[in-house]
């Protein structure tokens, strides 16, 4: 069988395609046109959900500025970003519990039948870490996700502005 729509690499969103310098040299009309797949959402920042815990809200505030600078967050990304922030808060909570219980049973517990197993705190921390890693990769929040894309700063303005023209006239 030759494959199906799930075969091969995932399609790159138009915004990331443009950030990477349009490596396939697709015309802008095809990337940003009305019929283009992966339409680019408005670049307004999403609001922090009120249901997040305090540590999750703190993580939201910590990362939202950097995500805005990278240009890969929009209002439609609110839920995915909330998943990342809450997973981070959960992971932090479980890691603090492990640190507190490290002398007793931070990493390993003994079952009633006498077997050793990974502690419940550690299992929950690992699950939260997996959720955090998965959701964070959507925003380029780990080295391998950033390596998959060229997160260069935007190229700059295409046409001169009045301020630049004035500067060039007087300081050239």
DRENDO-1510 file (C-alpha; in Angstrom, 1 decimal, always signed):
<recs>
REC; n; res; u; v; w
REC; 1; UNK; +0.0; +0.0; +0.0 .
REC; 2; UNK; +1.4; +3.4; -1.0 .
REC; 3; UNK; +0.2; +5.3; +2.1 .
REC; 4; UNK; -2.5; +7.6; +3.1 .
REC; 5; UNK; -3.0; +11.2; +4.3 .
REC; 6; UNK; -1.1; +10.3; +7.5 .
REC; 7; UNK; +2.0; +9.2; +5.7 .
REC; 8; UNK; +5.2; +11.2; +5.6 .
REC; 9; UNK; +6.1; +14.5; +7.2 .
REC; 10; UNK; +3.5; +16.7; +8.7 .
REC; 11; UNK; +2.7; +19.8; +6.8 .
REC; 12; UNK; +4.4; +23.0; +8.1 .
REC; 13; UNK; +2.0; +25.8; +9.0 .
REC; 14; UNK; +2.3; +28.8; +6.6 .
REC; 15; UNK; +3.6; +31.1; +9.3 .
REC; 16; UNK; +6.5; +28.7; +10.2 .
REC; 17; UNK; +7.1; +28.1; +6.5 .
REC; 18; UNK; +7.6; +31.8; +6.0 .
REC; 19; UNK; +9.7; +32.1; +9.2 .
REC; 20; UNK; +12.0; +29.5; +7.7 .
REC; 21; UNK; +12.5; +31.6; +4.7 .
REC; 22; UNK; +10.1; +29.8; +2.4 .
REC; 23; UNK; +12.4; +26.9; +1.6 .
REC; 24; UNK; +10.1; +25.4; -1.0 .
REC; 25; UNK; +9.8; +28.7; -2.8 .
REC; 26; UNK; +6.1; +28.5; -2.9 .
REC; 27; UNK; +4.4; +31.8; -4.1 .
REC; 28; UNK; +2.9; +33.9; -1.3 .
REC; 29; UNK; -0.5; +33.7; -2.9 .
REC; 30; UNK; -0.4; +29.9; -2.4 .
REC; 31; UNK; +0.8; +30.2; +1.2 .
REC; 32; UNK; -1.4; +33.0; +2.4 .
REC; 33; UNK; -4.3; +33.0; -0.2 .
REC; 34; UNK; -7.9; +32.3; +0.7 .
REC; 35; UNK; -7.7; +28.7; -0.4 .
REC; 36; UNK; -4.4; +28.0; +1.3 .
REC; 37; UNK; -4.2; +25.2; +3.8 .
REC; 38; UNK; -3.1; +26.2; +7.3 .
REC; 39; UNK; -4.4; +29.8; +7.3 .
REC; 40; UNK; -2.4; +32.1; +9.5 .
REC; 41; UNK; -4.4; +33.2; +12.6 .
REC; 42; UNK; -4.3; +36.8; +13.8 .
REC; 43; UNK; -1.2; +37.5; +15.9 .
REC; 44; UNK; -3.1; +38.7; +19.0 .
REC; 45; UNK; -1.9; +37.2; +22.3 .
REC; 46; UNK; -4.3; +34.8; +24.0 .
REC; 47; UNK; -5.6; +35.7; +27.5 .
REC; 48; UNK; -4.5; +33.6; +30.4 .
REC; 49; UNK; -7.4; +31.3; +31.5 .
REC; 50; UNK; -8.8; +32.0; +34.9 .
REC; 51; UNK; -9.1; +28.3; +35.8 .
REC; 52; UNK; -5.3; +27.7; +35.8 .
REC; 53; UNK; -3.6; +27.3; +39.2 .
REC; 54; UNK; -1.3; +30.0; +40.5 .
REC; 55; UNK; +2.0; +28.3; +39.4 .
REC; 56; UNK; +0.5; +27.7; +35.9 .
REC; 57; UNK; -0.5; +31.4; +35.6 .
REC; 58; UNK; +3.1; +32.4; +36.7 .
REC; 59; UNK; +4.5; +30.1; +33.9 .
REC; 60; UNK; +2.0; +31.7; +31.4 .
REC; 61; UNK; +3.3; +35.2; +32.3 .
REC; 62; UNK; +6.9; +34.0; +32.1 .
REC; 63; UNK; +6.7; +32.5; +28.6 .
REC; 64; UNK; +4.1; +34.6; +26.8 .
REC; 65; UNK; +6.5; +37.4; +26.0 .
REC; 66; UNK; +9.1; +35.1; +24.5 .
REC; 67; UNK; +6.4; +33.2; +22.4 .
REC; 68; UNK; +5.2; +36.6; +21.1 .
REC; 69; UNK; +8.8; +37.5; +20.1 .
REC; 70; UNK; +9.1; +34.2; +18.3 .
REC; 71; UNK; +5.8; +35.0; +16.5 .
REC; 72; UNK; +4.3; +31.5; +17.0 .
REC; 73; UNK; +1.4; +32.1; +19.3 .
REC; 74; UNK; -2.1; +33.4; +18.6 .
REC; 75; UNK; -5.4; +33.6; +20.3 .
REC; 76; UNK; -6.4; +30.2; +18.9 .
REC; 77; UNK; -3.4; +28.6; +20.7 .
REC; 78; UNK; -4.9; +29.4; +24.2 .
REC; 79; UNK; -5.9; +25.8; +25.0 .
REC; 80; UNK; -2.6; +24.3; +23.9 .
REC; 81; UNK; -0.7; +26.9; +25.9 .
REC; 82; UNK; -2.9; +26.3; +28.9 .
REC; 83; UNK; -2.2; +22.6; +28.7 .
REC; 84; UNK; +1.5; +23.3; +28.7 .
REC; 85; UNK; +1.3; +25.7; +31.6 .
REC; 86; UNK; -0.8; +23.4; +33.8 .
REC; 87; UNK; +1.4; +20.5; +33.0 .
REC; 88; UNK; +4.4; +22.5; +34.1 .
REC; 89; UNK; +2.6; +23.5; +37.3 .
REC; 90; UNK; +1.7; +19.8; +38.0 .
REC; 91; UNK; +5.2; +18.7; +37.2 .
REC; 92; UNK; +6.6; +21.3; +39.6 .
REC; 93; UNK; +4.1; +20.2; +42.3 .
REC; 94; UNK; +5.1; +16.6; +42.0 .
REC; 95; UNK; +8.8; +17.3; +41.9 .
REC; 96; UNK; +8.4; +19.3; +45.2 .
REC; 97; UNK; +6.6; +16.4; +46.8 .
REC; 98; UNK; +9.4; +14.0; +45.7 .
REC; 99; UNK; +12.1; +16.4; +47.1 .
REC; 100; UNK; +10.2; +16.6; +50.4 .
REC; 101; UNK; +9.7; +12.8; +50.6 .
REC; 102; UNK; +13.1; +11.9; +49.2 .
REC; 103; UNK; +14.4; +10.5; +52.5 .
REC; 104; UNK; +11.4; +8.3; +53.0 .
REC; 105; UNK; +10.0; +7.2; +49.6 .
REC; 106; UNK; +10.6; +10.0; +47.0 .
REC; 107; UNK; +11.5; +7.7; +44.1 .
REC; 108; UNK; +10.8; +4.2; +45.2 .
REC; 109; UNK; +7.9; +2.7; +47.3 .
REC; 110; UNK; +7.5; -0.8; +48.7 .
REC; 111; UNK; +4.2; -2.4; +47.9 .
REC; 112; UNK; +2.2; -4.3; +50.6 .
REC; 113; UNK; +3.6; -7.5; +49.1 .
REC; 114; UNK; +7.2; -6.3; +49.5 .
REC; 115; UNK; +8.0; -5.4; +45.9 .
REC; 116; UNK; +9.8; -2.2; +45.1 .
REC; 117; UNK; +8.1; +0.1; +42.5 .
REC; 118; UNK; +8.5; +3.7; +41.3 .
REC; 119; UNK; +6.6; +6.0; +43.7 .
REC; 120; UNK; +3.2; +7.4; +42.8 .
REC; 121; UNK; +4.7; +11.0; +43.0 .
REC; 122; UNK; +7.4; +10.0; +40.5 .
REC; 123; UNK; +4.8; +8.4; +38.2 .
REC; 124; UNK; +2.7; +11.5; +38.2 .
REC; 125; UNK; +5.7; +13.7; +37.7 .
REC; 126; UNK; +6.7; +11.6; +34.6 .
REC; 127; UNK; +3.2; +11.9; +33.2 .
REC; 128; UNK; +3.1; +15.7; +33.7 .
REC; 129; UNK; +6.6; +15.9; +32.1 .
REC; 130; UNK; +5.4; +14.0; +29.0 .
REC; 131; UNK; +2.3; +16.3; +28.7 .
REC; 132; UNK; +4.6; +19.4; +29.2 .
REC; 133; UNK; +7.0; +18.1; +26.6 .
REC; 134; UNK; +4.3; +17.3; +24.0 .
REC; 135; UNK; +2.5; +20.6; +24.4 .
REC; 136; UNK; +5.7; +22.7; +24.6 .
REC; 137; UNK; +7.0; +21.2; +21.3 .
REC; 138; UNK; +4.0; +22.8; +19.6 .
REC; 139; UNK; +5.5; +26.2; +20.5 .
REC; 140; UNK; +9.2; +25.4; +20.0 .
REC; 141; UNK; +9.9; +25.2; +23.7 .
REC; 142; UNK; +12.5; +22.5; +23.6 .
REC; 143; UNK; +15.8; +22.2; +21.7 .
REC; 144; UNK; +14.7; +19.5; +19.3 .
REC; 145; UNK; +11.5; +21.4; +18.4 .
REC; 146; UNK; +13.6; +24.6; +17.8 .
REC; 147; UNK; +16.1; +22.6; +15.7 .
REC; 148; UNK; +13.3; +21.5; +13.4 .
REC; 149; UNK; +12.6; +25.2; +12.5 .
REC; 150; UNK; +14.9; +28.1; +11.9 .
REC; 151; UNK; +13.7; +30.6; +14.6 .
REC; 152; UNK; +15.4; +33.6; +13.1 .
REC; 153; UNK; +14.2; +37.1; +13.9 .
REC; 154; UNK; +11.8; +38.5; +11.3 .
REC; 155; UNK; +13.6; +39.8; +8.2 .
REC; 156; UNK; +12.6; +43.4; +8.7 .
REC; 157; UNK; +10.6; +45.9; +6.8 .
REC; 158; UNK; +10.5; +45.7; +3.0 .
REC; 159; UNK; +10.0; +49.4; +2.4 .
REC; 160; UNK; +11.7; +52.4; +4.0 .
REC; 161; UNK; +9.8; +54.2; +6.7 .
REC; 162; UNK; +9.6; +58.0; +7.2 .
REC; 163; UNK; +11.8; +57.8; +10.3 .
REC; 164; UNK; +14.5; +55.9; +8.5 .
REC; 165; UNK; +14.4; +58.3; +5.6 .
REC; 166; UNK; +14.8; +61.3; +8.0 .
REC; 167; UNK; +17.7; +59.5; +9.8 .
REC; 168; UNK; +19.4; +58.8; +6.5 .
REC; 169; UNK; +19.1; +62.4; +5.3 .
REC; 170; UNK; +20.5; +63.9; +8.5 .
REC; 171; UNK; +23.0; +61.3; +9.6 .
REC; 172; UNK; +24.5; +59.9; +6.5 .
</recs>
